[in-house]
Amino acid sequence: MAPAYDVIVLGLGGMGSAAAAHLAARGVRVLGLEKFGPVHSRGSSHGGSRVTRQSYFEDPAYVPLLLRAYELYERLERDTGRDVATLCGGVMVGRPESRTVAGSLRSAQQWDLPHEMLDAKELHRRFPTLTPADDEVALYEVRAGLLRPENTVAAHLQLAARDGAELRYEEPVTRWEPYRDGVRVHTAEDTYTAGHLVICPGAWAPQLLTDLRVPFSIERQIMYWFRPDGGTGPFSPERHPVYIWEDTAGVQVYGFPAIDGPDGGAKVAFFRKGTPCTPETIDRTVHDHEVRAMADQLAPRLPTLPGTFLKGVTCMYSTTPDEHFVIARHPSHADAVTVACGFSGHGFKFVPVVGEILADLALDGTTHHPIELFDPGRIATAPA
Ligand SMILES: Cc1cc2nc3c(=O)[nH]c(=O)nc-3n(C[C@H](O)[C@H](O)[C@H](O)COP(=O)(O)OP(=O)(O)OC[C@H]3O[C@@H](n4cnc5c(N)ncnc54)[C@H](O)[C@@H]3O)c2cc1C
């Protein structure tokens, strides 16, 4: 008997919702299974904003994927009428030799991306909320900005449903196994068969993908909202860029303009510096000492920002040892399963292009996008 679905997508968060949309658009029968409701805040794709940028300090190999992601974000906005991206500009700040500045410049130069280098005086003149030290500089990227994670997930779910995908919520996958030429997937409610399974488990990767043998570390991260002294006016998205700021110890703090109105404050977070957790045991309370540590980091750099602490929300990173993603056909089940995980705190800006890649891998077994960096074999541990 033919399987009931061509492709089942496990997890309808950032990556899974995009995969479901891209697969459904290609006319195949798609079933999406999600543990929680549509657009929830218990994984990695919530909190109102994400930084996007093209001058990628992590590795220039990401740039072609970013160029495609930008096109697809534009298309998503057009197709759904939802607000998903605001290109308010962005600054990568630090000493010239810092990874944030030097790495961003390397990508910008290698890919000929529009950018400007600003010295400390010029940075402060353009963006008076920022008070860099004399020896700090910034790479300014006019095409950087912010994405709205909840709107993005909602937009992809909308397109997936429009194109015929069946999306089932509050229905966690309990297990799956190879079956005939495809897979059989079990939930508490039912058992489903499909030609192929795409697993997008976010922070649940260590539980669902033990046989990948990738040592993921799941980290508790905090997003902080502060109301600046003097109000949010100078932080409005028409006047204020997103920023990533690296200190002399290599600690990166990043933040956003005030996008939640005059009382909503402006969001900041540490990039990395998380604490190990699991989705079941994560401490969702944000503690006073954590708020103080953030305020201390901000005070010399954005002196008006740590005015009044408004709220803190936790979120999880799923980090690989080299902080590069895992996107591939499953090495042990190459015909039947594709995986996308380990997005290491920087995946959101790639969401739509990852959806496109997953549709390619699921249906064709290959993609024209450059994904060599994301092969799990590079970081898999030896079998026990
Ligand atoms: C605080 C924070 C800040 C970030 N900032 C940025 C940024 O500025 N720029 C950027 O590019 N990226 C950023 N990221 C990273 C980015 O948000 C993530 O890489 C991305 O959201 C990961 O998407 P995902 O689909 O892998 O995970 P998720 O969106 O969490 O999706 C996984 C889904 O799988 C579901 N699931 C799990 N187990 C099962 C099961 N058994 N059955 C069914 N469903 C299941 C979960 O419920 C969840 O919905 C940030 C992340 C955090 C936490």
The ligand as a MOL file (V3000), in Angstrom:
LIG
                    3D

  0  0  0     0  0            999 V3000
M  V30 BEGIN CTAB
M  V30 COUNTS 53 58 0 0 0
M  V30 BEGIN ATOM
M  V30 1 C 17.2640 34.1150 22.7910 0
M  V30 2 C 17.4950 33.7270 21.3740 0
M  V30 3 C 17.9470 34.6860 20.4900 0
M  V30 4 C 18.2020 34.3700 19.1670 0
M  V30 5 N 18.6160 35.3380 18.3380 0
M  V30 6 C 18.8100 35.0870 17.0330 0
M  V30 7 C 19.1050 36.1350 16.1400 0
M  V30 8 O 19.1690 37.2920 16.5340 0
M  V30 9 N 19.2800 35.8260 14.8290 0
M  V30 10 C 19.1700 34.5530 14.3710 0
M  V30 11 O 19.3580 34.3260 13.1700 0
M  V30 12 N 18.8770 33.5320 15.2010 0
M  V30 13 C 18.6850 33.7730 16.5180 0
M  V30 14 N 18.3470 32.7710 17.3750 0
M  V30 15 C 18.3260 31.3780 16.8940 0
M  V30 16 C 17.0550 31.0000 16.1970 0
M  V30 17 O 15.9380 31.5840 16.8080 0
M  V30 18 C 16.9750 29.4790 16.1780 0
M  V30 19 O 18.1330 28.9720 15.5160 0
M  V30 20 C 15.7280 28.9580 15.4740 0
M  V30 21 O 14.5810 29.5590 16.0300 0
M  V30 22 C 15.6650 27.4460 15.6290 0
M  V30 23 O 14.4890 26.9540 14.9810 0
M  V30 24 P 14.1220 25.4140 15.1310 0
M  V30 25 O 13.0460 25.1540 14.1600 0
M  V30 26 O 15.3680 24.5970 15.0870 0
M  V30 27 O 13.5840 25.2720 16.6450 0
M  V30 28 P 12.0930 25.5850 17.1830 0
M  V30 29 O 11.5550 26.7900 16.5450 0
M  V30 30 O 12.1540 25.5070 18.6650 0
M  V30 31 O 11.2360 24.3680 16.6080 0
M  V30 32 C 11.3610 23.0320 17.0600 0
M  V30 33 C 9.9420 22.5060 17.1630 0
M  V30 34 O 9.9450 21.0900 17.3220 0
M  V30 35 C 8.8610 20.7680 18.1530 0
M  V30 36 N 9.0470 19.4220 18.6840 0
M  V30 37 C 10.0370 18.9810 19.4850 0
M  V30 38 N 9.8790 17.6910 19.7620 0
M  V30 39 C 8.7750 17.2630 19.0960 0
M  V30 40 C 8.0970 16.0100 18.9830 0
M  V30 41 N 8.5370 14.9280 19.6060 0
M  V30 42 N 6.9840 15.9460 18.1960 0
M  V30 43 C 6.5290 17.0540 17.5420 0
M  V30 44 N 7.1300 18.2720 17.6420 0
M  V30 45 C 8.2470 18.3710 18.4020 0
M  V30 46 C 8.9190 21.8510 19.2130 0
M  V30 47 O 7.7330 21.9570 19.9670 0
M  V30 48 C 9.2000 23.0750 18.3570 0
M  V30 49 O 8.0150 23.7150 17.9310 0
M  V30 50 C 18.0380 33.0450 18.7130 0
M  V30 51 C 17.5550 32.0690 19.5940 0
M  V30 52 C 17.2630 32.4130 20.9050 0
M  V30 53 C 16.7420 31.3570 21.8320 0
M  V30 END ATOM
M  V30 BEGIN BOND
M  V30 1 1 1 2
M  V30 2 1 2 3
M  V30 3 2 2 52
M  V30 4 2 3 4
M  V30 5 1 4 5
M  V30 6 1 4 50
M  V30 7 2 5 6
M  V30 8 1 6 7
M  V30 9 1 6 13
M  V30 10 2 7 8
M  V30 11 1 7 9
M  V30 12 1 9 10
M  V30 13 2 10 11
M  V30 14 1 10 12
M  V30 15 2 12 13
M  V30 16 1 13 14
M  V30 17 1 14 15
M  V30 18 1 14 50
M  V30 19 1 15 16
M  V30 20 1 16 17
M  V30 21 1 16 18
M  V30 22 1 18 19
M  V30 23 1 18 20
M  V30 24 1 20 21
M  V30 25 1 20 22
M  V30 26 1 22 23
M  V30 27 1 23 24
M  V30 28 2 24 25
M  V30 29 1 24 26
M  V30 30 1 24 27
M  V30 31 1 27 28
M  V30 32 2 28 29
M  V30 33 1 28 30
M  V30 34 1 28 31
M  V30 35 1 31 32
M  V30 36 1 32 33
M  V30 37 1 33 34
M  V30 38 1 33 48
M  V30 39 1 34 35
M  V30 40 1 35 36
M  V30 41 1 35 46
M  V30 42 1 36 37
M  V30 43 1 36 45
M  V30 44 2 37 38
M  V30 45 1 38 39
M  V30 46 1 39 40
M  V30 47 2 39 45
M  V30 48 1 40 41
M  V30 49 2 40 42
M  V30 50 1 42 43
M  V30 51 2 43 44
M  V30 52 1 44 45
M  V30 53 1 46 47
M  V30 54 1 46 48
M  V30 55 1 48 49
M  V30 56 2 50 51
M  V30 57 1 51 52
M  V30 58 1 52 53
M  V30 END BOND
M  V30 END CTAB
M  END
